[in-house]
Amino acid sequence: MSLYDIPLTTLSDEPTSLAPFKGKAILLVNTASQCGLTPQYSGLARLQFAYEAKGFTVIGVPCNQFGGQEPGTAEDIATFCAAGFGVTFPMLEKSDVNGTDRHPLFAELVKHPDADGEAGDIQWNFEKFLISPEGEVVGRFRPRTEPESPELVAAIEAVLPA
């Protein structure tokens, strides 16, 4: 199954998928509002602003599996992201990224290794997956990799559509 075919739901409870983003580079990130890494939202918002016109989008997926750091409702999350960090990129519904209730999207994503060759479970909030315009996972960046780090920015620039 293609990543584009997996049914998803937006934070505002609308059915969707990654299909509308075919032909774009995607940075898919599991997020949380009450995490020490939450300031990464600012860098993600800046990436969206810098590269959106070049065929790129960030997509956030809130998750409450790590220390209960995303306890809010969908409305709470949307307000927090927009007001606190200027987030304009798409956000999906709160989802499990590990365990028996892992969302099918993450069941596919965790098969892909990071730069050290390690695949498997998401380690913490703000793990990032770079998806090419053709729908292939081309990079996995662990939570402590800052959104504007040189290695992540170079990877994004390398897959931007021509």
N, C-alpha and C positions, 0 to 999 in steps of 0.2 A: 504494500500500500504506500502510495506517495504521501509525503507530509501534507501536501495540498488537499488531500481527500479526507483528512481526519476532521470529524465534526467538532466544532468549538462553539463557545458561547462568550459573547462580550460581557464586560463588566455591567453593562446596562441590560443584560439578560436577552440579548438578540442572538439568534443562531448565525454562525459564520464559519469560516475556515480560513486557511492560509491562501486559498485560491485567488482572492482579490490581489494578493501581493506577488503573483507569478511575474517574473521579470524584474523583481526588485531584490536587493540584498536585505536580509532581515537579521536583526540581532534580537533573539528571543531570550528574555531574562525572567527568572523567578524572583519575585520582589516581596518586601515586607515593610510595613510602616514604622515598626518600633524596634528596629535592628540597629546595631552599631554601624552597619554598612548602608543604612538608609540614605545618608548623604550622597550615595552614588546616583540617586535619582537626578541630581543636578547635572552630573556628567552625561547621563543618558539623554536628558533633555537637550543639552548642548550638542550632542552627536546628532540627534534628530534634526535640530535646527541647521546644523552645518551640512548635512548630507541628504536631507529629504529631497531637495530639488535634483539630486544626482541619482535618484532611484534607490533610496535606502529608507528603512523604517526600523525603529525599535518597537518591540511588542512586549508589554509587561504581563506577567502572570502572577498575581498575588498568591501567596502560600502561607499557611499558618502551621506548618509542620515543624518548624525549627524554633523551639522555645516559646511557642504561642505568640509570635511577634507580629501577626497579622490578624488580630481578633475582630476587627471592625466589619461592618456591613459593606456591601458594594458601594452604597452612597457615601459612607465614611471614607472609604479608600479613594474614591473619585475626588472628593472634596480635598482630602489631604494631599493627594498628588498634584492637583491643579493649583491649589492655593499655596502649598508649601514649596513646590519645586517647579512650577510652570510646565508640568507635564502635558503635552499635547499628543503624544503618541498613543496608539491603541492599547487598551488594557483589556485582558480577558477576565473571565470569572475566576474567583478564588478556587484553586485546584490543589490536589495532592500531587506531589512530584516524585514521591517514593512510596514503597509499601504496596499492599494488596489493592488499595484504591487509587493507585497511580493513574493519572490521566493518560489515555492512549498516546497523546502527543509526546509526553515525557517517556513513555515506554519505548518509543522509537529514538528519542534524542539521547537517552543514557547509554545506548549501544555504541555511541561514538566516543573515541578517546580524546583526552586532553593532550597538551604538548609533550607530556611525559609518557604517553601511551596508555594512560589509565582511563578505562570506561567505568560504567557502573553508576551507582546511586549519586544523586545530587548531594554535595557536601553541606551546603548551607544556603541561606538567602543570597541572591544576586549572582548565581551561577549563570553564565552567558553562553549561548549557542549562536554561532554565525552560520546563516543559511544563504547559499548562493542564489542568484536569480533563477537558476535551474531547479531549485528545490533540494539541493544536496547540502548536508551539514559539512562545512569546511573548516570549522574551528570550534573548540570548546575551551572556555576560559573560566577558571575557578573563581569563587566569590571575591577573593581579595584583589583580583585584577581590576584595577580602576578602569572605568569606561574610556577615559582619554589617555590610557597608557600607550606608549609608542607601539607595542606589539599588537594591541587590539585595533588601533587606528590604522596601522599598516595592513592588517588583515582585511579590514572593511574596505579600504581604498583599493585593494587588490581585486575585490569581487564586485565593485560597483559596475553596473551595466555601462556599456560604451556609449 
